[in-house]
């Protein structure tokens, strides 16, 4: 296909990925607000076990939270992997759109008139 069609397809999927990114930013802001509210509840001594578990994921001193000698919270690790995943998907999209040489169908199909 020609470059304009490829570019239009790439732009459309880029728009969808950008919309997903905006949703992720909103979710991150909401999650940070939740963590702040749980800290307020914890300081009042009224936190539940579920609230303590959510706060534990936001704390960098939990098990399995040390990566490359630096302490991260579970929430931060998830955020990093989301960014890495988004980058890989976008690079794959760019490669498959502009650089990959697509071949015709593996099973050749031809339409012939019957006698």
Backbone atoms as SQL, in Angstrom:
CREATE TABLE atoms (id INTEGER PRIMARY KEY, chain TEXT, resi INTEGER, resn TEXT, atom TEXT, x REAL, y REAL, z REAL);
INSERT INTO atoms VALUES
  (1, 'A', 1, 'UNK', 'N', 0.838, -1.187, 0.000),
  (2, 'A', 1, 'UNK', 'CA', 0.000, 0.000, 0.000),
  (3, 'A', 1, 'UNK', 'C', 0.882, 1.249, 0.000),
  (4, 'A', 2, 'UNK', 'N', 0.285, 2.356, -0.363),
  (5, 'A', 2, 'UNK', 'CA', 1.088, 3.564, -0.476),
  (6, 'A', 2, 'UNK', 'C', 1.347, 4.197, 0.886),
  (7, 'A', 3, 'UNK', 'N', 2.249, 5.153, 0.902),
  (8, 'A', 3, 'UNK', 'CA', 2.687, 5.772, 2.146),
  (9, 'A', 3, 'UNK', 'C', 1.553, 6.507, 2.852),
  (10, 'A', 4, 'UNK', 'N', 0.679, 7.162, 2.114),
  (11, 'A', 4, 'UNK', 'CA', -0.412, 7.914, 2.743),
  (12, 'A', 4, 'UNK', 'C', -1.327, 6.975, 3.531),
  (13, 'A', 5, 'UNK', 'N', -1.647, 5.821, 2.978),
  (14, 'A', 5, 'UNK', 'CA', -2.485, 4.854, 3.684),
  (15, 'A', 5, 'UNK', 'C', -1.780, 4.324, 4.933),
  (16, 'A', 6, 'UNK', 'N', -0.492, 4.043, 4.795),
  (17, 'A', 6, 'UNK', 'CA', 0.271, 3.580, 5.952),
  (18, 'A', 6, 'UNK', 'C', 0.313, 4.654, 7.037),
  (19, 'A', 7, 'UNK', 'N', 0.563, 5.890, 6.622),
  (20, 'A', 7, 'UNK', 'CA', 0.643, 6.980, 7.595),
  (21, 'A', 7, 'UNK', 'C', -0.703, 7.205, 8.274),
  (22, 'A', 8, 'UNK', 'N', -1.782, 7.136, 7.527),
  (23, 'A', 8, 'UNK', 'CA', -3.113, 7.324, 8.111),
  (24, 'A', 8, 'UNK', 'C', -3.416, 6.226, 9.130),
  (25, 'A', 9, 'UNK', 'N', -3.081, 4.991, 8.802),
  (26, 'A', 9, 'UNK', 'CA', -3.284, 3.893, 9.742),
  (27, 'A', 9, 'UNK', 'C', -2.438, 4.076, 10.991),
  (28, 'A', 10, 'UNK', 'N', -1.191, 4.455, 10.798),
  (29, 'A', 10, 'UNK', 'CA', -0.285, 4.682, 11.928),
  (30, 'A', 10, 'UNK', 'C', -0.802, 5.824, 12.800),
  (31, 'A', 11, 'UNK', 'N', -1.285, 6.898, 12.184),
  (32, 'A', 11, 'UNK', 'CA', -1.819, 8.032, 12.935),
  (33, 'A', 11, 'UNK', 'C', -3.065, 7.643, 13.721),
  (34, 'A', 12, 'UNK', 'N', -3.929, 6.833, 13.123),
  (35, 'A', 12, 'UNK', 'CA', -5.141, 6.403, 13.813),
  (36, 'A', 12, 'UNK', 'C', -4.804, 5.577, 15.052),
  (37, 'A', 13, 'UNK', 'N', -3.933, 4.589, 14.906),
  (38, 'A', 13, 'UNK', 'CA', -3.572, 3.757, 16.048),
  (39, 'A', 13, 'UNK', 'C', -2.800, 4.585, 17.076),
  (40, 'A', 14, 'UNK', 'N', -2.007, 5.541, 16.618),
  (41, 'A', 14, 'UNK', 'CA', -1.316, 6.441, 17.549),
  (42, 'A', 14, 'UNK', 'C', -2.314, 7.253, 18.366),
  (43, 'A', 15, 'UNK', 'N', -3.381, 7.697, 17.724),
  (44, 'A', 15, 'UNK', 'CA', -4.423, 8.437, 18.430),
  (45, 'A', 15, 'UNK', 'C', -5.072, 7.563, 19.499),
  (46, 'A', 16, 'UNK', 'N', -5.363, 6.327, 19.163),
  (47, 'A', 16, 'UNK', 'CA', -5.968, 5.405, 20.133),
  (48, 'A', 16, 'UNK', 'C', -5.013, 5.169, 21.299),
  (49, 'A', 17, 'UNK', 'N', -3.727, 4.965, 21.013),
  (50, 'A', 17, 'UNK', 'CA', -2.747, 4.777, 22.086),
  (51, 'A', 17, 'UNK', 'C', -2.621, 6.032, 22.936),
  (52, 'A', 18, 'UNK', 'N', -2.694, 7.203, 22.332),
  (53, 'A', 18, 'UNK', 'CA', -2.639, 8.451, 23.100),
  (54, 'A', 18, 'UNK', 'C', -3.856, 8.575, 24.016),
  (55, 'A', 19, 'UNK', 'N', -5.019, 8.170, 23.521),
  (56, 'A', 19, 'UNK', 'CA', -6.219, 8.204, 24.360),
  (57, 'A', 19, 'UNK', 'C', -6.066, 7.242, 25.547),
  (58, 'A', 20, 'UNK', 'N', -5.492, 6.078, 25.304),
  (59, 'A', 20, 'UNK', 'CA', -5.244, 5.139, 26.394),
  (60, 'A', 20, 'UNK', 'C', -4.263, 5.720, 27.398),
  (61, 'A', 21, 'UNK', 'N', -3.271, 6.457, 26.915),
  (62, 'A', 21, 'UNK', 'CA', -2.291, 7.092, 27.792),
  (63, 'A', 21, 'UNK', 'C', -2.950, 8.134, 28.686),
  (64, 'A', 22, 'UNK', 'N', -3.864, 8.912, 28.137),
  (65, 'A', 22, 'UNK', 'CA', -4.595, 9.900, 28.939),
  (66, 'A', 22, 'UNK', 'C', -5.420, 9.192, 30.013),
  (67, 'A', 23, 'UNK', 'N', -6.035, 8.077, 29.665),
  (68, 'A', 23, 'UNK', 'CA', -6.799, 7.304, 30.646),
  (69, 'A', 23, 'UNK', 'C', -5.875, 6.783, 31.743),
  (70, 'A', 24, 'UNK', 'N', -4.683, 6.325, 31.364),
  (71, 'A', 24, 'UNK', 'CA', -3.726, 5.854, 32.365),
  (72, 'A', 24, 'UNK', 'C', -3.289, 6.986, 33.292),
  (73, 'A', 25, 'UNK', 'N', -3.086, 8.187, 32.757),
  (74, 'A', 25, 'UNK', 'CA', -2.732, 9.323, 33.612),
  (75, 'A', 25, 'UNK', 'C', -3.855, 9.605, 34.608),
  (76, 'A', 26, 'UNK', 'N', -5.095, 9.551, 34.143),
  (77, 'A', 26, 'UNK', 'CA', -6.232, 9.749, 35.040),
  (78, 'A', 26, 'UNK', 'C', -6.300, 8.678, 36.112),
  (79, 'A', 27, 'UNK', 'N', -6.065, 7.435, 35.724),
  (80, 'A', 27, 'UNK', 'CA', -6.083, 6.333, 36.689),
  (81, 'A', 27, 'UNK', 'C', -4.968, 6.494, 37.709),
  (82, 'A', 28, 'UNK', 'N', -3.802, 6.954, 37.262),
  (83, 'A', 28, 'UNK', 'CA', -2.683, 7.161, 38.182),
  (84, 'A', 28, 'UNK', 'C', -3.010, 8.260, 39.186),
  (85, 'A', 29, 'UNK', 'N', -3.619, 9.346, 38.731),
  (86, 'A', 29, 'UNK', 'CA', -4.001, 10.431, 39.627),
  (87, 'A', 29, 'UNK', 'C', -5.031, 9.949, 40.640),
  (88, 'A', 30, 'UNK', 'N', -5.998, 9.171, 40.186),
  (89, 'A', 30, 'UNK', 'CA', -7.011, 8.621, 41.078),
  (90, 'A', 30, 'UNK', 'C', -6.383, 7.684, 42.103),
  (91, 'A', 31, 'UNK', 'N', -5.469, 6.843, 41.658),
  (92, 'A', 31, 'UNK', 'CA', -4.813, 5.909, 42.561),
  (93, 'A', 31, 'UNK', 'C', -3.975, 6.655, 43.596),
  (94, 'A', 32, 'UNK', 'N', -3.298, 7.719, 43.199),
  (95, 'A', 32, 'UNK', 'CA', -2.507, 8.495, 44.152),
  (96, 'A', 32, 'UNK', 'C', -3.420, 9.170, 45.183),
  (97, 'A', 33, 'UNK', 'N', -4.590, 9.632, 44.742),
  (98, 'A', 33, 'UNK', 'CA', -5.564, 10.196, 45.676),
  (99, 'A', 33, 'UNK', 'C', -6.065, 9.151, 46.655),
  (100, 'A', 34, 'UNK', 'N', -6.289, 7.928, 46.175),
  (101, 'A', 34, 'UNK', 'CA', -6.711, 6.835, 47.038),
  (102, 'A', 34, 'UNK', 'C', -5.649, 6.551, 48.098),
  (103, 'A', 35, 'UNK', 'N', -4.395, 6.511, 47.689),
  (104, 'A', 35, 'UNK', 'CA', -3.306, 6.247, 48.630),
  (105, 'A', 35, 'UNK', 'C', -3.243, 7.352, 49.680),
  (106, 'A', 36, 'UNK', 'N', -3.372, 8.610, 49.258),
  (107, 'A', 36, 'UNK', 'CA', -3.362, 9.723, 50.213),
  (108, 'A', 36, 'UNK', 'C', -4.515, 9.598, 51.213),
  (109, 'A', 37, 'UNK', 'N', -5.697, 9.247, 50.728),
  (110, 'A', 37, 'UNK', 'CA', -6.858, 9.095, 51.617),
  (111, 'A', 37, 'UNK', 'C', -6.658, 7.937, 52.572),
  (112, 'A', 38, 'UNK', 'N', -6.074, 6.830, 52.089),
  (113, 'A', 38, 'UNK', 'CA', -5.810, 5.701, 52.975),
  (114, 'A', 38, 'UNK', 'C', -4.797, 6.070, 54.052),
  (115, 'A', 39, 'UNK', 'N', -3.832, 6.908, 53.729),
  (116, 'A', 39, 'UNK', 'CA', -2.873, 7.373, 54.750),
  (117, 'A', 39, 'UNK', 'C', -3.575, 8.225, 55.803),
  (118, 'A', 40, 'UNK', 'N', -4.532, 9.049, 55.369),
  (119, 'A', 40, 'UNK', 'CA', -5.316, 9.826, 56.323),
  (120, 'A', 40, 'UNK', 'C', -6.110, 8.909, 57.253),
  (121, 'A', 41, 'UNK', 'N', -6.737, 7.880, 56.681),
  (122, 'A', 41, 'UNK', 'CA', -7.518, 6.937, 57.478),
  (123, 'A', 41, 'UNK', 'C', -6.604, 6.165, 58.430),
  (124, 'A', 42, 'UNK', 'N', -5.413, 5.813, 57.941),
  (125, 'A', 42, 'UNK', 'CA', -4.454, 5.085, 58.770),
  (126, 'A', 42, 'UNK', 'C', -4.007, 5.933, 59.951),
  (127, 'A', 43, 'UNK', 'N', -3.760, 7.223, 59.722),
  (128, 'A', 43, 'UNK', 'CA', -3.326, 8.091, 60.815),
  (129, 'A', 43, 'UNK', 'C', -4.430, 8.281, 61.852),
  (130, 'A', 44, 'UNK', 'N', -5.687, 8.111, 61.441),
  (131, 'A', 44, 'UNK', 'CA', -6.809, 8.187, 62.380),
  (132, 'A', 44, 'UNK', 'C', -7.034, 6.846, 63.078),
  (133, 'A', 45, 'UNK', 'N', -6.308, 5.813, 62.681),
  (134, 'A', 45, 'UNK', 'CA', -6.412, 4.497, 63.299),
  (135, 'A', 45, 'UNK', 'C', -7.642, 3.717, 62.891),
  (136, 'A', 46, 'UNK', 'N', -8.215, 4.031, 61.750),
  (137, 'A', 46, 'UNK', 'CA', -9.447, 3.370, 61.325),
  (138, 'A', 46, 'UNK', 'C', -9.290, 2.563, 60.045),
  (139, 'A', 47, 'UNK', 'N', -8.094, 2.192, 59.709),
  (140, 'A', 47, 'UNK', 'CA', -7.871, 1.511, 58.429),
  (141, 'A', 47, 'UNK', 'C', -8.196, 0.023, 58.542),
  (142, 'A', 48, 'UNK', 'N', -8.725, -0.539, 57.483),
  (143, 'A', 48, 'UNK', 'CA', -9.058, -1.966, 57.431),
  (144, 'A', 48, 'UNK', 'C', -7.867, -2.758, 56.900),
  (145, 'A', 49, 'UNK', 'N', -8.009, -4.074, 56.932),
  (146, 'A', 49, 'UNK', 'CA', -6.947, -4.945, 56.409),
  (147, 'A', 49, 'UNK', 'C', -6.753, -4.716, 54.913),
  (148, 'A', 50, 'UNK', 'N', -7.854, -4.508, 54.175),
  (149, 'A', 50, 'UNK', 'CA', -7.742, -4.257, 52.736),
  (150, 'A', 50, 'UNK', 'C', -7.003, -2.944, 52.482),
  (151, 'A', 51, 'UNK', 'N', -7.282, -1.941, 53.285),
  (152, 'A', 51, 'UNK', 'CA', -6.585, -0.658, 53.155),
  (153, 'A', 51, 'UNK', 'C', -5.100, -0.796, 53.441),
  (154, 'A', 52, 'UNK', 'N', -4.746, -1.600, 54.464),
  (155, 'A', 52, 'UNK', 'CA', -3.323, -1.829, 54.760),
  (156, 'A', 52, 'UNK', 'C', -2.639, -2.544, 53.602),
  (157, 'A', 53, 'UNK', 'N', -3.341, -3.467, 52.955),
  (158, 'A', 53, 'UNK', 'CA', -2.756, -4.195, 51.820),
  (159, 'A', 53, 'UNK', 'C', -2.496, -3.252, 50.650),
  (160, 'A', 54, 'UNK', 'N', -3.434, -2.350, 50.384),
  (161, 'A', 54, 'UNK', 'CA', -3.243, -1.379, 49.296),
  (162, 'A', 54, 'UNK', 'C', -2.086, -0.447, 49.620),
  (163, 'A', 55, 'UNK', 'N', -2.002, -0.004, 50.867),
  (164, 'A', 55, 'UNK', 'CA', -0.883, 0.857, 51.265),
  (165, 'A', 55, 'UNK', 'C', 0.451, 0.126, 51.173),
  (166, 'A', 56, 'UNK', 'N', 0.450, -1.174, 51.470),
  (167, 'A', 56, 'UNK', 'CA', 1.689, -1.954, 51.374),
  (168, 'A', 56, 'UNK', 'C', 2.213, -1.958, 49.942),
  (169, 'A', 57, 'UNK', 'N', 1.320, -2.004, 48.950),
  (170, 'A', 57, 'UNK', 'CA', 1.762, -1.962, 47.547),
  (171, 'A', 57, 'UNK', 'C', 2.370, -0.616, 47.183),
  (172, 'A', 58, 'UNK', 'N', 1.993, 0.433, 47.906),
  (173, 'A', 58, 'UNK', 'CA', 2.518, 1.766, 47.614),
  (174, 'A', 58, 'UNK', 'C', 3.811, 2.055, 48.369),
  (175, 'A', 59, 'UNK', 'N', 4.176, 1.175, 49.302),
  (176, 'A', 59, 'UNK', 'CA', 5.383, 1.369, 50.102),
  (177, 'A', 59, 'UNK', 'C', 6.581, 0.709, 49.414),
  (178, 'A', 60, 'UNK', 'N', 7.723, 1.381, 49.388),
  (179, 'A', 60, 'UNK', 'CA', 8.891, 0.775, 48.734),
  (180, 'A', 60, 'UNK', 'C', 9.608, -0.268, 49.571),
  (181, 'A', 61, 'UNK', 'N', 9.154, -0.558, 50.777),
  (182, 'A', 61, 'UNK', 'CA', 9.875, -1.496, 51.635),
  (183, 'A', 61, 'UNK', 'C', 9.142, -2.821, 51.819),
  (184, 'A', 62, 'UNK', 'N', 8.478, -3.267, 50.771),
  (185, 'A', 62, 'UNK', 'CA', 7.777, -4.548, 50.818),
  (186, 'A', 62, 'UNK', 'C', 8.625, -5.623, 50.152),
  (187, 'A', 63, 'UNK', 'N', 8.312, -6.908, 50.380),
  (188, 'A', 63, 'UNK', 'CA', 9.085, -7.974, 49.710),
  (189, 'A', 63, 'UNK', 'C', 9.008, -7.847, 48.193),
  (190, 'A', 64, 'UNK', 'N', 10.033, -8.260, 47.520),
  (191, 'A', 64, 'UNK', 'CA', 10.139, -8.240, 46.057),
  (192, 'A', 64, 'UNK', 'C', 10.096, -6.818, 45.492),
  (193, 'A', 65, 'UNK', 'N', 10.449, -5.822, 46.307),
  (194, 'A', 65, 'UNK', 'CA', 10.383, -4.456, 45.805),
  (195, 'A', 65, 'UNK', 'C', 11.759, -3.863, 45.558),
  (196, 'A', 66, 'UNK', 'N', 12.787, -4.695, 45.571),
  (197, 'A', 66, 'UNK', 'CA', 14.141, -4.194, 45.319),
  (198, 'A', 66, 'UNK', 'C', 14.567, -4.622, 43.929),
  (199, 'A', 67, 'UNK', 'N', 14.760, -3.642, 43.050),
  (200, 'A', 67, 'UNK', 'CA', 15.098, -3.912, 41.665),
  (201, 'A', 67, 'UNK', 'C', 16.381, -3.175, 41.342),
  (202, 'A', 68, 'UNK', 'N', 17.403, -3.898, 40.950),
  (203, 'A', 68, 'UNK', 'CA', 18.710, -3.319, 40.605),
  (204, 'A', 68, 'UNK', 'C', 19.295, -2.514, 41.759),
  (205, 'A', 69, 'UNK', 'N', 19.088, -3.004, 42.977),
  (206, 'A', 69, 'UNK', 'CA', 19.656, -2.350, 44.143),
  (207, 'A', 69, 'UNK', 'C', 18.920, -1.112, 44.611),
  (208, 'A', 70, 'UNK', 'N', 17.821, -0.779, 43.975),
  (209, 'A', 70, 'UNK', 'CA', 17.018, 0.384, 44.359),
  (210, 'A', 70, 'UNK', 'C', 15.660, -0.125, 44.810),
  (211, 'A', 71, 'UNK', 'N', 15.124, 0.497, 45.854),
  (212, 'A', 71, 'UNK', 'CA', 13.837, 0.060, 46.383),
  (213, 'A', 71, 'UNK', 'C', 12.700, 0.764, 45.658),
  (214, 'A', 72, 'UNK', 'N', 11.754, -0.014, 45.151),
  (215, 'A', 72, 'UNK', 'CA', 10.585, 0.500, 44.450),
  (216, 'A', 72, 'UNK', 'C', 9.329, -0.059, 45.095),
  (217, 'A', 73, 'UNK', 'N', 8.242, 0.664, 44.991),
  (218, 'A', 73, 'UNK', 'CA', 6.965, 0.108, 45.422),
  (219, 'A', 73, 'UNK', 'C', 6.412, -0.767, 44.305),
  (220, 'A', 74, 'UNK', 'N', 5.491, -1.639, 44.665),
  (221, 'A', 74, 'UNK', 'CA', 4.852, -2.492, 43.664),
  (222, 'A', 74, 'UNK', 'C', 4.146, -1.611, 42.633),
  (223, 'A', 75, 'UNK', 'N', 3.503, -0.549, 43.104),
  (224, 'A', 75, 'UNK', 'CA', 2.821, 0.370, 42.190),
  (225, 'A', 75, 'UNK', 'C', 3.794, 0.988, 41.192),
  (226, 'A', 76, 'UNK', 'N', 4.978, 1.364, 41.647),
  (227, 'A', 76, 'UNK', 'CA', 5.972, 1.962, 40.748),
  (228, 'A', 76, 'UNK', 'C', 6.475, 0.946, 39.728),
  (229, 'A', 77, 'UNK', 'N', 6.649, -0.296, 40.167),
  (230, 'A', 77, 'UNK', 'CA', 7.107, -1.342, 39.240),
  (231, 'A', 77, 'UNK', 'C', 6.057, -1.578, 38.152),
  (232, 'A', 78, 'UNK', 'N', 4.795, -1.636, 38.541),
  (233, 'A', 78, 'UNK', 'CA', 3.718, -1.811, 37.557),
  (234, 'A', 78, 'UNK', 'C', 3.716, -0.648, 36.570),
  (235, 'A', 79, 'UNK', 'N', 3.905, 0.575, 37.072),
  (236, 'A', 79, 'UNK', 'CA', 3.921, 1.753, 36.207),
  (237, 'A', 79, 'UNK', 'C', 5.081, 1.685, 35.212),
  (238, 'A', 80, 'UNK', 'N', 6.247, 1.262, 35.667),
  (239, 'A', 80, 'UNK', 'CA', 7.411, 1.143, 34.775),
  (240, 'A', 80, 'UNK', 'C', 7.136, 0.114, 33.681),
  (241, 'A', 81, 'UNK', 'N', 6.577, -1.035, 34.050),
  (242, 'A', 81, 'UNK', 'CA', 6.286, -2.062, 33.047),
  (243, 'A', 81, 'UNK', 'C', 5.216, -1.608, 32.061),
  (244, 'A', 82, 'UNK', 'N', 4.254, -0.807, 32.526),
  (245, 'A', 82, 'UNK', 'CA', 3.260, -0.260, 31.595),
  (246, 'A', 82, 'UNK', 'C', 3.928, 0.651, 30.570),
  (247, 'A', 83, 'UNK', 'N', 4.853, 1.491, 31.011),
  (248, 'A', 83, 'UNK', 'CA', 5.567, 2.381, 30.084),
  (249, 'A', 83, 'UNK', 'C', 6.426, 1.588, 29.109),
  (250, 'A', 84, 'UNK', 'N', 7.104, 0.562, 29.612),
  (251, 'A', 84, 'UNK', 'CA', 7.918, -0.281, 28.729),
  (252, 'A', 84, 'UNK', 'C', 7.022, -0.971, 27.703),
  (253, 'A', 85, 'UNK', 'N', 5.907, -1.517, 28.158),
  (254, 'A', 85, 'UNK', 'CA', 4.979, -2.183, 27.244),
  (255, 'A', 85, 'UNK', 'C', 4.442, -1.239, 26.189),
  (256, 'A', 86, 'UNK', 'N', 4.072, -0.029, 26.588),
  (257, 'A', 86, 'UNK', 'CA', 3.581, 0.956, 25.629),
  (258, 'A', 86, 'UNK', 'C', 4.662, 1.299, 24.599),
  (259, 'A', 87, 'UNK', 'N', 5.893, 1.452, 25.053),
  (260, 'A', 87, 'UNK', 'CA', 6.985, 1.746, 24.127),
  (261, 'A', 87, 'UNK', 'C', 7.235, 0.623, 23.138),
  (262, 'A', 88, 'UNK', 'N', 7.202, -0.615, 23.621),
  (263, 'A', 88, 'UNK', 'CA', 7.417, -1.775, 22.740),
  (264, 'A', 88, 'UNK', 'C', 6.292, -1.880, 21.709),
  (265, 'A', 89, 'UNK', 'N', 5.055, -1.683, 22.151),
  (266, 'A', 89, 'UNK', 'CA', 3.925, -1.749, 21.223),
  (267, 'A', 89, 'UNK', 'C', 4.055, -0.658, 20.161),
  (268, 'A', 90, 'UNK', 'N', 4.425, 0.540, 20.572),
  (269, 'A', 90, 'UNK', 'CA', 4.532, 1.642, 19.617),
  (270, 'A', 90, 'UNK', 'C', 5.673, 1.427, 18.626),
  (271, 'A', 91, 'UNK', 'N', 6.809, 0.934, 19.115),
  (272, 'A', 91, 'UNK', 'CA', 7.919, 0.634, 18.199),
  (273, 'A', 91, 'UNK', 'C', 7.541, -0.502, 17.248),
  (274, 'A', 92, 'UNK', 'N', 6.848, -1.514, 17.764),
  (275, 'A', 92, 'UNK', 'CA', 6.381, -2.608, 16.900),
  (276, 'A', 92, 'UNK', 'C', 5.410, -2.101, 15.848),
  (277, 'A', 93, 'UNK', 'N', 4.523, -1.214, 16.254),
  (278, 'A', 93, 'UNK', 'CA', 3.585, -0.618, 15.300),
  (279, 'A', 93, 'UNK', 'C', 4.326, 0.146, 14.199),
  (280, 'A', 94, 'UNK', 'N', 5.311, 0.934, 14.585),
  (281, 'A', 94, 'UNK', 'CA', 6.079, 1.698, 13.597),
  (282, 'A', 94, 'UNK', 'C', 6.828, 0.753, 12.647),
  (283, 'A', 95, 'UNK', 'N', 7.449, -0.296, 13.212),
  (284, 'A', 95, 'UNK', 'CA', 8.179, -1.232, 12.370),
  (285, 'A', 95, 'UNK', 'C', 7.248, -1.941, 11.384),
  (286, 'A', 96, 'UNK', 'N', 6.136, -2.479, 11.907),
  (287, 'A', 96, 'UNK', 'CA', 5.227, -3.230, 11.041),
  (288, 'A', 96, 'UNK', 'C', 4.542, -2.338, 10.012),
  (289, 'A', 97, 'UNK', 'N', 4.389, -1.055, 10.328),
  (290, 'A', 97, 'UNK', 'CA', 3.732, -0.147, 9.388),
  (291, 'A', 97, 'UNK', 'C', 4.669, 0.315, 8.287),
  (292, 'A', 98, 'UNK', 'N', 5.895, 0.700, 8.647),
  (293, 'A', 98, 'UNK', 'CA', 6.764, 1.371, 7.683),
  (294, 'A', 98, 'UNK', 'C', 7.947, 0.540, 7.187),
  (295, 'A', 99, 'UNK', 'N', 8.423, -0.429, 7.962),
  (296, 'A', 99, 'UNK', 'CA', 9.663, -1.115, 7.590),
  (297, 'A', 99, 'UNK', 'C', 9.472, -2.566, 7.145),
  (298, 'A', 100, 'UNK', 'N', 8.535, -3.274, 7.742),
  (299, 'A', 100, 'UNK', 'CA', 8.353, -4.693, 7.427),
  (300, 'A', 100, 'UNK', 'C', 7.870, -4.865, 5.986),
  (301, 'A', 101, 'UNK', 'N', 8.445, -5.827, 5.300),
  (302, 'A', 101, 'UNK', 'CA', 8.047, -6.120, 3.918),
  (303, 'A', 101, 'UNK', 'C', 7.029, -7.243, 3.945),
  (304, 'A', 102, 'UNK', 'N', 5.773, -6.897, 3.811),
  (305, 'A', 102, 'UNK', 'CA', 4.711, -7.883, 3.838),
  (306, 'A', 102, 'UNK', 'C', 4.703, -8.664, 2.536),
  (307, 'A', 103, 'UNK', 'N', 4.459, -9.963, 2.631),
  (308, 'A', 103, 'UNK', 'CA', 4.402, -10.808, 1.443),
  (309, 'A', 103, 'UNK', 'C', 2.941, -11.100, 1.122),
  (310, 'A', 104, 'UNK', 'N', 2.661, -11.497, -0.106),
  (311, 'A', 104, 'UNK', 'CA', 1.279, -11.861, -0.444),
  (312, 'A', 104, 'UNK', 'C', 0.806, -13.037, 0.398),
  (313, 'A', 105, 'UNK', 'N', -0.448, -13.368, 0.264),
  (314, 'A', 105, 'UNK', 'CA', -1.013, -14.476, 1.023),
  (315, 'A', 105, 'UNK', 'C', -0.183, -15.738, 0.861),
  (316, 'A', 106, 'UNK', 'N', -0.135, -16.534, 1.914),
  (317, 'A', 106, 'UNK', 'CA', 0.628, -17.781, 1.857),
  (318, 'A', 106, 'UNK', 'C', -0.024, -18.786, 0.910),
  (319, 'A', 107, 'UNK', 'N', -1.340, -18.734, 0.810),
  (320, 'A', 107, 'UNK', 'CA', -2.058, -19.626, -0.106),
  (321, 'A', 107, 'UNK', 'C', -2.557, -18.771, -1.261),
  (322, 'A', 108, 'UNK', 'N', -1.972, -18.955, -2.431),
  (323, 'A', 108, 'UNK', 'CA', -2.413, -18.130, -3.554),
  (324, 'A', 108, 'UNK', 'C', -3.866, -18.441, -3.931),
  (325, 'A', 109, 'UNK', 'N', -4.623, -17.421, -4.063),
  (326, 'A', 109, 'UNK', 'CA', -6.032, -17.572, -4.417),
  (327, 'A', 109, 'UNK', 'C', -6.259, -16.824, -5.728),
  (328, 'A', 110, 'UNK', 'N', -6.926, -17.481, -6.649),
  (329, 'A', 110, 'UNK', 'CA', -7.254, -16.821, -7.902),
  (330, 'A', 110, 'UNK', 'C', -8.713, -17.134, -8.233),
  (331, 'A', 111, 'UNK', 'N', -9.336, -16.165, -8.835),
  (332, 'A', 111, 'UNK', 'CA', -10.733, -16.322, -9.219),
  (333, 'A', 111, 'UNK', 'C', -10.774, -16.602, -10.710),
  (334, 'A', 112, 'UNK', 'N', -11.363, -17.730, -11.075),
  (335, 'A', 112, 'UNK', 'CA', -11.464, -18.105, -12.477),
  (336, 'A', 112, 'UNK', 'C', -12.929, -18.326, -12.811),
  (337, 'A', 113, 'UNK', 'N', -13.258, -18.036, -14.044),
  (338, 'A', 113, 'UNK', 'CA', -14.616, -18.303, -14.510),
  (339, 'A', 113, 'UNK', 'C', -14.782, -19.788, -14.763),
  (340, 'A', 114, 'UNK', 'N', -15.953, -20.286, -14.382),
  (341, 'A', 114, 'UNK', 'CA', -16.248, -21.699, -14.654),
  (342, 'A', 114, 'UNK', 'C', -16.851, -21.817, -16.043),
  (343, 'A', 115, 'UNK', 'N', -16.570, -22.924, -16.700),
  (344, 'A', 115, 'UNK', 'CA', -17.126, -23.086, -18.057),
  (345, 'A', 115, 'UNK', 'C', -18.620, -23.312, -18.066);
